[in-house]
Amino acid sequence: MNGITKQGTRQAWTMTGIGGTLHIVRRIDLQGDEQYHASPKFMAMNIDKWLSDGSLRRDLLTMYRAVGGQMDPDDGSISAYYLGTYVAPRLLVAFERNQLVLLRSVQTLAIAS
């Protein structure tokens, strides 16, 4: 199951990734005692996987907008070239800078380590 969830102003994505389901949020949206796992290399592999799945285009663009990207997630004319050249590198930077984070779980620790 992939998709975006909005709770108030919190944006969260549930994405099928390497090893299972991944829960991603903006770091500023962490709640209470939620902890995150920082692993940019692991997320780079997932971004590459997601780019190859056209059904995830809207989710990727929504993440991109959440970290300052300007493209409309509903714009169907965005090419695979644009996604690979602009969106993927910006998402990777967002994970490297912990703007986007992977919520910590037992499963996450096992697959991302």
A tleap script that builds the chain and sets N, CA, C and O, in Angstrom:
source leaprc.protein.ff14SB
mol = sequence {
  NMET ASN GLY ILE THR LYS GLN GLY THR ARG
  GLN ALA TRP THR MET THR GLY ILE GLY GLY
  THR LEU HIE ILE VAL ARG ARG ILE ASP LEU
  GLN GLY ASP GLU GLN TYR HIE ALA SER PRO
  LYS PHE MET ALA MET ASN ILE ASP LYS TRP
  LEU SER ASP GLY SER LEU ARG ARG ASP LEU
  LEU THR MET TYR ARG ALA VAL GLY GLY GLN
  MET ASP PRO ASP ASP GLY SER ILE SER ALA
  TYR TYR LEU GLY THR TYR VAL ALA PRO ARG
  LEU LEU VAL ALA PHE GLU ARG ASN GLN LEU
  VAL LEU LEU ARG SER VAL GLN THR LEU ALA
  ILE ALA CSER
}
set mol.1.N position { 0.852 -1.176 0.000 }
set mol.1.CA position { 0.000 0.000 0.000 }
set mol.1.C position { 0.894 1.235 0.000 }
set mol.1.O position { 1.784 1.365 0.841 }
set mol.2.N position { 0.665 2.098 -0.905 }
set mol.2.CA position { 1.401 3.348 -0.991 }
set mol.2.C position { 0.416 4.488 -0.880 }
set mol.2.O position { -0.765 4.344 -1.197 }
set mol.3.N position { 0.915 5.618 -0.427 }
set mol.3.CA position { 0.051 6.776 -0.407 }
set mol.3.C position { 0.455 7.792 0.618 }
set mol.3.O position { 1.375 7.588 1.410 }
set mol.4.N position { -0.260 8.898 0.580 }
set mol.4.CA position { -0.007 10.018 1.484 }
set mol.4.C position { -1.174 10.126 2.451 }
set mol.4.O position { -2.329 9.891 2.096 }
set mol.5.N position { -0.844 10.485 3.668 }
set mol.5.CA position { -1.849 10.721 4.685 }
set mol.5.C position { -1.645 12.122 5.221 }
set mol.5.O position { -0.522 12.500 5.552 }
set mol.6.N position { -2.708 12.894 5.310 }
set mol.6.CA position { -2.624 14.222 5.919 }
set mol.6.C position { -3.465 14.211 7.181 }
set mol.6.O position { -4.662 13.924 7.146 }
set mol.7.N position { -2.823 14.529 8.299 }
set mol.7.CA position { -3.510 14.653 9.578 }
set mol.7.C position { -3.212 16.059 10.065 }
set mol.7.O position { -2.112 16.316 10.554 }
set mol.8.N position { -4.163 16.973 9.943 }
set mol.8.CA position { -3.873 18.366 10.229 }
set mol.8.C position { -2.871 18.853 9.196 }
set mol.8.O position { -3.151 18.828 7.998 }
set mol.9.N position { -1.716 19.292 9.648 }
set mol.9.CA position { -0.681 19.723 8.710 }
set mol.9.C position { 0.408 18.672 8.535 }
set mol.9.O position { 1.343 18.880 7.761 }
set mol.10.N position { 0.305 17.556 9.234 }
set mol.10.CA position { 1.303 16.489 9.128 }
set mol.10.C position { 1.138 15.769 7.799 }
set mol.10.O position { 0.035 15.403 7.395 }
set mol.11.N position { 2.260 15.582 7.138 }
set mol.11.CA position { 2.246 14.784 5.916 }
set mol.11.C position { 3.043 13.525 6.179 }
set mol.11.O position { 4.164 13.575 6.684 }
set mol.12.N position { 2.451 12.397 5.831 }
set mol.12.CA position { 3.096 11.111 6.029 }
set mol.12.C position { 2.843 10.247 4.799 }
set mol.12.O position { 1.774 10.304 4.190 }
set mol.13.N position { 3.834 9.459 4.452 }
set mol.13.CA position { 3.727 8.575 3.304 }
set mol.13.C position { 3.977 7.152 3.759 }
set mol.13.O position { 4.901 6.891 4.529 }
set mol.14.N position { 3.161 6.244 3.288 }
set mol.14.CA position { 3.368 4.820 3.507 }
set mol.14.C position { 3.721 4.246 2.146 }
set mol.14.O position { 2.906 4.228 1.224 }
set mol.15.N position { 4.957 3.778 2.045 }
set mol.15.CA position { 5.461 3.317 0.754 }
set mol.15.C position { 5.971 1.879 0.887 }
set mol.15.O position { 6.552 1.498 1.903 }
set mol.16.N position { 5.741 1.108 -0.151 }
set mol.16.CA position { 6.342 -0.214 -0.193 }
set mol.16.C position { 7.780 -0.026 -0.634 }
set mol.16.O position { 8.048 0.513 -1.708 }
set mol.17.N position { 8.694 -0.473 0.196 }
set mol.17.CA position { 10.110 -0.286 -0.089 }
set mol.17.C position { 10.860 -1.594 -0.014 }
set mol.17.O position { 10.263 -2.665 0.090 }
set mol.18.N position { 12.149 -1.498 -0.066 }
set mol.18.CA position { 13.001 -2.667 0.046 }
set mol.18.C position { 12.789 -3.259 1.433 }
set mol.18.O position { 13.022 -2.590 2.440 }
set mol.19.N position { 12.353 -4.491 1.487 }
set mol.19.CA position { 12.160 -5.164 2.760 }
set mol.19.C position { 10.794 -4.990 3.387 }
set mol.19.O position { 10.524 -5.580 4.434 }
set mol.20.N position { 9.916 -4.194 2.777 }
set mol.20.CA position { 8.578 -4.073 3.347 }
set mol.20.C position { 8.022 -2.663 3.317 }
set mol.20.O position { 8.408 -1.844 2.483 }
set mol.21.N position { 7.118 -2.395 4.229 }
set mol.21.CA position { 6.423 -1.121 4.299 }
set mol.21.C position { 7.266 -0.093 5.042 }
set mol.21.O position { 7.797 -0.370 6.117 }
set mol.22.N position { 7.384 1.096 4.456 }
set mol.22.CA position { 8.146 2.178 5.055 }
set mol.22.C position { 7.204 3.333 5.361 }
set mol.22.O position { 6.323 3.662 4.567 }
set mol.23.N position { 7.403 3.942 6.526 }
set mol.23.CA position { 6.591 5.088 6.940 }
set mol.23.C position { 7.511 6.297 6.981 }
set mol.23.O position { 8.487 6.326 7.730 }
set mol.24.N position { 7.190 7.291 6.170 }
set mol.24.CA position { 8.028 8.478 5.993 }
set mol.24.C position { 7.231 9.705 6.422 }
set mol.24.O position { 6.044 9.823 6.120 }
set mol.25.N position { 7.893 10.610 7.126 }
set mol.25.CA position { 7.271 11.878 7.507 }
set mol.25.C position { 8.310 12.984 7.362 }
set mol.25.O position { 9.511 12.726 7.285 }
set mol.26.N position { 7.818 14.224 7.327 }
set mol.26.CA position { 8.737 15.352 7.454 }
set mol.26.C position { 9.200 15.375 8.913 }
set mol.26.O position { 8.396 15.145 9.816 }
set mol.27.N position { 10.462 15.644 9.149 }
set mol.27.CA position { 10.976 15.636 10.519 }
set mol.27.C position { 10.223 16.627 11.395 }
set mol.27.O position { 9.987 16.365 12.574 }
set mol.28.N position { 9.845 17.762 10.821 }
set mol.28.CA position { 9.123 18.753 11.623 }
set mol.28.C position { 7.745 18.252 12.051 }
set mol.28.O position { 7.117 18.847 12.927 }
set mol.29.N position { 7.269 17.166 11.445 }
set mol.29.CA position { 5.961 16.602 11.775 }
set mol.29.C position { 6.033 15.440 12.757 }
set mol.29.O position { 5.008 14.830 13.060 }
set mol.30.N position { 7.227 15.121 13.262 }
set mol.30.CA position { 7.333 14.037 14.243 }
set mol.30.C position { 6.466 14.376 15.447 }
set mol.30.O position { 6.380 15.531 15.864 }
set mol.31.N position { 5.836 13.367 15.986 }
set mol.31.CA position { 4.931 13.587 17.109 }
set mol.31.C position { 5.474 12.919 18.368 }
set mol.31.O position { 5.978 11.796 18.333 }
set mol.32.N position { 5.358 13.642 19.482 }
set mol.32.CA position { 5.696 13.089 20.784 }
set mol.32.C position { 7.018 12.353 20.827 }
set mol.32.O position { 8.081 12.933 20.608 }
set mol.33.N position { 6.933 11.069 21.111 }
set mol.33.CA position { 8.144 10.265 21.270 }
set mol.33.C position { 8.518 9.474 20.016 }
set mol.33.O position { 9.320 8.543 20.088 }
set mol.34.N position { 7.944 9.837 18.872 }
set mol.34.CA position { 8.308 9.143 17.634 }
set mol.34.C position { 9.804 9.316 17.381 }
set mol.34.O position { 10.362 10.397 17.566 }
set mol.35.N position { 10.423 8.244 16.961 }
set mol.35.CA position { 11.843 8.292 16.627 }
set mol.35.C position { 11.994 7.941 15.153 }
set mol.35.O position { 11.154 7.265 14.559 }
set mol.36.N position { 13.093 8.423 14.586 }
set mol.36.CA position { 13.328 8.143 13.176 }
set mol.36.C position { 14.692 7.500 12.985 }
set mol.36.O position { 15.570 7.557 13.846 }
set mol.37.N position { 14.826 6.896 11.837 }
set mol.37.CA position { 16.076 6.245 11.460 }
set mol.37.C position { 16.631 6.989 10.254 }
set mol.37.O position { 15.947 7.139 9.241 }
set mol.38.N position { 17.858 7.450 10.360 }
set mol.38.CA position { 18.496 8.169 9.253 }
set mol.38.C position { 19.400 7.204 8.493 }
set mol.38.O position { 20.376 6.695 9.043 }
set mol.39.N position { 19.076 6.960 7.250 }
set mol.39.CA position { 19.888 6.094 6.409 }
set mol.39.C position { 19.740 6.533 4.945 }
set mol.39.O position { 18.997 5.918 4.180 }
set mol.40.N position { 20.457 7.605 4.561 }
set mol.40.CA position { 20.319 8.107 3.189 }
set mol.40.C position { 20.643 7.066 2.116 }
set mol.40.O position { 19.995 7.054 1.069 }
set mol.41.N position { 21.618 6.200 2.344 }
set mol.41.CA position { 21.949 5.184 1.333 }
set mol.41.C position { 20.789 4.227 1.133 }
set mol.41.O position { 20.460 3.862 0.004 }
set mol.42.N position { 20.171 3.821 2.233 }
set mol.42.CA position { 19.008 2.940 2.150 }
set mol.42.C position { 17.874 3.635 1.410 }
set mol.42.O position { 17.211 3.025 0.572 }
set mol.43.N position { 17.647 4.918 1.718 }
set mol.43.CA position { 16.575 5.641 1.062 }
set mol.43.C position { 16.886 5.882 -0.410 }
set mol.43.O position { 15.966 5.910 -1.227 }
set mol.44.N position { 18.146 6.054 -0.770 }
set mol.44.CA position { 18.519 6.211 -2.187 }
set mol.44.C position { 18.109 4.974 -2.982 }
set mol.44.O position { 17.616 5.090 -4.104 }
set mol.45.N position { 18.311 3.793 -2.405 }
set mol.45.CA position { 17.902 2.558 -3.087 }
set mol.45.C position { 16.386 2.520 -3.260 }
set mol.45.O position { 15.889 2.083 -4.297 }
set mol.46.N position { 15.655 2.973 -2.251 }
set mol.46.CA position { 14.201 2.984 -2.345 }
set mol.46.C position { 13.717 4.002 -3.363 }
set mol.46.O position { 12.791 3.721 -4.124 }
set mol.47.N position { 14.325 5.172 -3.391 }
set mol.47.CA position { 13.943 6.186 -4.379 }
set mol.47.C position { 14.126 5.633 -5.785 }
set mol.47.O position { 13.258 5.816 -6.639 }
set mol.48.N position { 15.237 4.962 -6.033 }
set mol.48.CA position { 15.461 4.346 -7.350 }
set mol.48.C position { 14.360 3.339 -7.672 }
set mol.48.O position { 13.874 3.287 -8.802 }
set mol.49.N position { 13.971 2.548 -6.691 }
set mol.49.CA position { 12.904 1.559 -6.884 }
set mol.49.C position { 11.585 2.269 -7.193 }
set mol.49.O position { 10.859 1.856 -8.098 }
set mol.50.N position { 11.272 3.327 -6.454 }
set mol.50.CA position { 10.015 4.033 -6.651 }
set mol.50.C position { 9.951 4.733 -8.001 }
set mol.50.O position { 8.881 4.833 -8.601 }
set mol.51.N position { 11.094 5.220 -8.481 }
set mol.51.CA position { 11.113 5.884 -9.786 }
set mol.51.C position { 10.712 4.933 -10.910 }
set mol.51.O position { 10.156 5.362 -11.921 }
set mol.52.N position { 10.991 3.654 -10.734 }
set mol.52.CA position { 10.675 2.686 -11.780 }
set mol.52.C position { 9.203 2.276 -11.771 }
set mol.52.O position { 8.768 1.519 -12.639 }
set mol.53.N position { 8.442 2.764 -10.812 }
set mol.53.CA position { 7.025 2.427 -10.706 }
set mol.53.C position { 6.182 3.671 -11.000 }
set mol.53.O position { 6.065 4.558 -10.155 }
set mol.54.N position { 5.610 3.732 -12.168 }
set mol.54.CA position { 4.831 4.894 -12.586 }
set mol.54.C position { 3.650 5.203 -11.681 }
set mol.54.O position { 3.200 6.348 -11.631 }
set mol.55.N position { 3.141 4.215 -10.967 }
set mol.55.CA position { 1.996 4.461 -10.091 }
set mol.55.C position { 2.384 5.275 -8.850 }
set mol.55.O position { 1.510 5.748 -8.123 }
set mol.56.N position { 3.678 5.439 -8.607 }
set mol.56.CA position { 4.139 6.189 -7.436 }
set mol.56.C position { 4.503 7.631 -7.767 }
set mol.56.O position { 4.948 8.375 -6.892 }
set mol.57.N position { 4.322 8.023 -8.997 }
set mol.57.CA position { 4.687 9.375 -9.453 }
set mol.57.C position { 4.053 10.450 -8.564 }
set mol.57.O position { 4.744 11.376 -8.138 }
set mol.58.N position { 2.772 10.345 -8.283 }
set mol.58.CA position { 2.091 11.365 -7.478 }
set mol.58.C position { 2.675 11.412 -6.063 }
set mol.58.O position { 2.896 12.497 -5.526 }
set mol.59.N position { 2.926 10.259 -5.460 }
set mol.59.CA position { 3.506 10.227 -4.112 }
set mol.59.C position { 4.881 10.877 -4.094 }
set mol.59.O position { 5.194 11.644 -3.183 }
set mol.60.N position { 5.699 10.578 -5.089 }
set mol.60.CA position { 7.036 11.177 -5.160 }
set mol.60.C position { 6.949 12.695 -5.314 }
set mol.60.O position { 7.698 13.433 -4.673 }
set mol.61.N position { 6.038 13.153 -6.160 }
set mol.61.CA position { 5.892 14.594 -6.362 }
set mol.61.C position { 5.312 15.287 -5.126 }
set mol.61.O position { 5.641 16.441 -4.856 }
set mol.62.N position { 4.464 14.602 -4.386 }
set mol.62.CA position { 3.934 15.174 -3.156 }
set mol.62.C position { 5.052 15.305 -2.122 }
set mol.62.O position { 5.130 16.311 -1.416 }
set mol.63.N position { 5.915 14.296 -2.030 }
set mol.63.CA position { 7.088 14.384 -1.146 }
set mol.63.C position { 7.980 15.540 -1.576 }
set mol.63.O position { 8.460 16.314 -0.748 }
set mol.64.N position { 8.193 15.643 -2.882 }
set mol.64.CA position { 9.027 16.701 -3.457 }
set mol.64.C position { 8.489 18.077 -3.071 }
set mol.64.O position { 9.251 18.952 -2.660 }
set mol.65.N position { 7.184 18.266 -3.203 }
set mol.65.CA position { 6.575 19.547 -2.816 }
set mol.65.C position { 6.712 19.807 -1.324 }
set mol.65.O position { 6.851 20.957 -0.906 }
set mol.66.N position { 6.673 18.759 -0.522 }
set mol.66.CA position { 6.774 18.915 0.936 }
set mol.66.C position { 8.139 19.441 1.363 }
set mol.66.O position { 8.288 19.965 2.467 }
set mol.67.N position { 9.137 19.302 0.489 }
set mol.67.CA position { 10.490 19.793 0.805 }
set mol.67.C position { 10.899 20.931 -0.125 }
set mol.67.O position { 12.086 21.178 -0.335 }
set mol.68.N position { 9.907 21.619 -0.678 }
set mol.68.CA position { 10.196 22.830 -1.433 }
set mol.68.C position { 10.107 22.734 -2.940 }
set mol.68.O position { 10.297 23.738 -3.627 }
set mol.69.N position { 9.827 21.568 -3.472 }
set mol.69.CA position { 9.672 21.430 -4.923 }
set mol.69.C position { 8.435 22.169 -5.409 }
set mol.69.O position { 7.495 22.381 -4.642 }
set mol.70.N position { 8.430 22.559 -6.670 }
set mol.70.CA position { 7.361 23.398 -7.200 }
set mol.70.C position { 6.394 22.685 -8.148 }
set mol.70.O position { 5.434 23.297 -8.616 }
set mol.71.N position { 6.626 21.424 -8.432 }
set mol.71.CA position { 5.774 20.735 -9.406 }
set mol.71.C position { 4.449 20.306 -8.781 }
set mol.71.O position { 4.390 19.919 -7.614 }
set mol.72.N position { 3.408 20.383 -9.571 }
set mol.72.CA position { 2.078 19.959 -9.151 }
set mol.72.C position { 2.012 18.428 -9.217 }
set mol.72.O position { 2.243 17.853 -10.281 }
set mol.73.N position { 1.700 17.761 -8.101 }
set mol.73.CA position { 1.633 16.295 -8.109 }
set mol.73.C position { 0.617 15.728 -9.088 }
set mol.73.O position { 0.723 14.569 -9.488 }
set mol.74.N position { -0.363 16.529 -9.476 }
set mol.74.CA position { -1.385 16.048 -10.402 }
set mol.74.C position { -1.063 16.341 -11.868 }
set mol.74.O position { -1.871 16.063 -12.754 }
set mol.75.N position { 0.112 16.900 -12.116 }
set mol.75.CA position { 0.523 17.213 -13.487 }
set mol.75.C position { 1.019 15.929 -14.162 }
set mol.75.O position { 2.124 15.457 -13.895 }
set mol.76.N position { 0.191 15.389 -15.025 }
set mol.76.CA position { 0.521 14.130 -15.695 }
set mol.76.C position { 1.569 14.256 -16.787 }
set mol.76.O position { 1.988 13.246 -17.353 }
set mol.77.N position { 2.004 15.481 -17.099 }
set mol.77.CA position { 2.961 15.669 -18.193 }
set mol.77.C position { 4.414 15.611 -17.721 }
set mol.77.O position { 5.326 15.756 -18.534 }
set mol.78.N position { 4.643 15.403 -16.432 }
set mol.78.CA position { 6.008 15.363 -15.914 }
set mol.78.C position { 6.683 14.083 -16.398 }
set mol.78.O position { 6.173 12.979 -16.204 }
set mol.79.N position { 7.827 14.253 -17.024 }
set mol.79.CA position { 8.516 13.114 -17.648 }
set mol.79.C position { 9.346 12.324 -16.647 }
set mol.79.O position { 9.683 12.811 -15.568 }
set mol.80.N position { 9.663 11.106 -17.026 }
set mol.80.CA position { 10.565 10.265 -16.234 }
set mol.80.C position { 11.929 10.937 -16.137 }
set mol.80.O position { 12.612 10.818 -15.120 }
set mol.81.N position { 12.325 11.641 -17.190 }
set mol.81.CA position { 13.598 12.371 -17.177 }
set mol.81.C position { 13.598 13.417 -16.067 }
set mol.81.O position { 14.568 13.524 -15.317 }
set mol.82.N position { 12.521 14.188 -15.958 }
set mol.82.CA position { 12.425 15.211 -14.920 }
set mol.82.C position { 12.469 14.582 -13.529 }
set mol.82.O position { 13.145 15.080 -12.629 }
set mol.83.N position { 11.742 13.491 -13.372 }
set mol.83.CA position { 11.745 12.806 -12.076 }
set mol.83.C position { 13.157 12.366 -11.692 }
set mol.83.O position { 13.592 12.569 -10.558 }
set mol.84.N position { 13.859 11.769 -12.636 }
set mol.84.CA position { 15.200 11.279 -12.356 }
set mol.84.C position { 16.242 12.373 -12.201 }
set mol.84.O position { 17.199 12.224 -11.442 }
set mol.85.N position { 16.055 13.475 -12.920 }
set mol.85.CA position { 17.044 14.552 -12.921 }
set mol.85.C position { 16.839 15.552 -11.790 }
set mol.85.O position { 17.813 16.076 -11.248 }
set mol.86.N position { 15.606 15.821 -11.429 }
set mol.86.CA position { 15.322 16.863 -10.440 }
set mol.86.C position { 14.683 16.342 -9.149 }
set mol.86.O position { 15.113 16.691 -8.049 }
set mol.87.N position { 13.669 15.516 -9.293 }
set mol.87.CA position { 12.919 15.072 -8.122 }
set mol.87.C position { 13.744 14.115 -7.262 }
set mol.87.O position { 13.869 14.321 -6.055 }
set mol.88.N position { 14.302 13.080 -7.867 }
set mol.88.CA position { 15.060 12.082 -7.085 }
set mol.88.C position { 16.233 12.703 -6.325 }
set mol.88.O position { 16.389 12.429 -5.136 }
set mol.89.N position { 17.074 13.540 -6.976 }
set mol.89.CA position { 18.179 14.146 -6.216 }
set mol.89.C position { 17.694 15.036 -5.073 }
set mol.89.O position { 18.312 15.062 -4.009 }
set mol.90.N position { 16.602 15.760 -5.278 }
set mol.90.CA position { 16.087 16.627 -4.214 }
set mol.90.C position { 15.561 15.797 -3.047 }
set mol.90.O position { 15.749 16.167 -1.888 }
set mol.91.N position { 14.903 14.677 -3.346 }
set mol.91.CA position { 14.431 13.801 -2.270 }
set mol.91.C position { 15.600 13.208 -1.500 }
set mol.91.O position { 15.555 13.104 -0.274 }
set mol.92.N position { 16.639 12.823 -2.214 }
set mol.92.CA position { 17.819 12.277 -1.536 }
set mol.92.C position { 18.436 13.314 -0.599 }
set mol.92.O position { 18.800 12.990 0.532 }
set mol.93.N position { 18.553 14.553 -1.062 }
set mol.93.CA position { 19.066 15.628 -0.205 }
set mol.93.C position { 18.160 15.798 1.017 }
set mol.93.O position { 18.651 16.023 2.124 }
set mol.94.N position { 16.857 15.695 0.827 }
set mol.94.CA position { 15.919 15.829 1.947 }
set mol.94.C position { 16.150 14.737 2.992 }
set mol.94.O position { 16.054 14.995 4.192 }
set mol.95.N position { 16.453 13.525 2.540 }
set mol.95.CA position { 16.757 12.450 3.487 }
set mol.95.C position { 18.130 12.661 4.128 }
set mol.95.O position { 18.303 12.390 5.316 }
set mol.96.N position { 19.096 13.137 3.364 }
set mol.96.CA position { 20.430 13.401 3.925 }
set mol.96.C position { 20.376 14.494 4.986 }
set mol.96.O position { 21.098 14.426 5.981 }
set mol.97.N position { 19.533 15.495 4.787 }
set mol.97.CA position { 19.403 16.620 5.724 }
set mol.97.C position { 18.342 16.370 6.799 }
set mol.97.O position { 18.070 17.235 7.632 }
set mol.98.N position { 17.753 15.182 6.766 }
set mol.98.CA position { 16.692 14.803 7.712 }
set mol.98.C position { 15.467 15.707 7.628 }
set mol.98.O position { 14.771 15.912 8.623 }
set mol.99.N position { 15.209 16.242 6.451 }
set mol.99.CA position { 13.942 16.953 6.239 }
set mol.99.C position { 12.820 15.929 6.109 }
set mol.99.O position { 11.715 16.137 6.610 }
set mol.100.N position { 13.111 14.838 5.440 }
set mol.100.CA position { 12.226 13.678 5.382 }
set mol.100.C position { 12.913 12.569 6.170 }
set mol.100.O position { 14.121 12.366 6.050 }
set mol.101.N position { 12.134 11.856 6.974 }
set mol.101.CA position { 12.721 10.804 7.800 }
set mol.101.C position { 11.875 9.541 7.740 }
set mol.101.O position { 10.672 9.574 7.480 }
set mol.102.N position { 12.540 8.452 7.986 }
set mol.102.CA position { 11.921 7.138 8.039 }
set mol.102.C position { 11.610 6.848 9.498 }
set mol.102.O position { 12.511 6.823 10.336 }
set mol.103.N position { 10.332 6.628 9.803 }
set mol.103.CA position { 9.976 6.345 11.192 }
set mol.103.C position { 10.614 5.043 11.632 }
set mol.103.O position { 10.671 4.069 10.881 }
set mol.104.N position { 11.087 5.049 12.854 }
set mol.104.CA position { 11.799 3.894 13.405 }
set mol.104.C position { 10.803 2.840 13.866 }
set mol.104.O position { 9.823 3.133 14.551 }
set mol.105.N position { 11.085 1.613 13.471 }
set mol.105.CA position { 10.329 0.453 13.938 }
set mol.105.C position { 11.301 -0.708 13.989 }
set mol.105.O position { 12.417 -0.610 13.478 }
set mol.106.N position { 10.892 -1.800 14.597 }
set mol.106.CA position { 11.762 -2.981 14.653 }
set mol.106.C position { 12.117 -3.427 13.242 }
set mol.106.O position { 13.270 -3.761 12.967 }
set mol.107.N position { 11.135 -3.434 12.350 }
set mol.107.CA position { 11.380 -3.841 10.963 }
set mol.107.C position { 12.354 -2.879 10.284 }
set mol.107.O position { 13.269 -3.317 9.587 }
set mol.108.N position { 12.167 -1.586 10.479 }
set mol.108.CA position { 13.049 -0.596 9.862 }
set mol.108.C position { 14.485 -0.798 10.306 }
set mol.108.O position { 15.403 -0.757 9.487 }
set mol.109.N position { 14.684 -1.014 11.584 }
set mol.109.CA position { 16.042 -1.213 12.099 }
set mol.109.C position { 16.698 -2.431 11.460 }
set mol.109.O position { 17.896 -2.414 11.176 }
set mol.110.N position { 15.932 -3.472 11.235 }
set mol.110.CA position { 16.491 -4.702 10.676 }
set mol.110.C position { 16.887 -4.533 9.222 }
set mol.110.O position { 17.924 -5.053 8.812 }
set mol.111.N position { 16.087 -3.815 8.421 }
set mol.111.CA position { 16.363 -3.750 6.984 }
set mol.111.C position { 17.257 -2.590 6.592 }
set mol.111.O position { 17.917 -2.648 5.554 }
set mol.112.N position { 17.293 -1.539 7.396 }
set mol.112.CA position { 18.064 -0.345 7.015 }
set mol.112.C position { 19.475 -0.324 7.594 }
set mol.112.O position { 20.284 0.534 7.241 }
set mol.113.N position { 19.762 -1.246 8.461 }
set mol.113.CA position { 21.081 -1.245 9.109 }
set mol.113.C position { 22.137 -1.910 8.254 }
set mol.113.O position { 23.297 -1.991 8.658 }
savepdb mol mol.pdb
quit
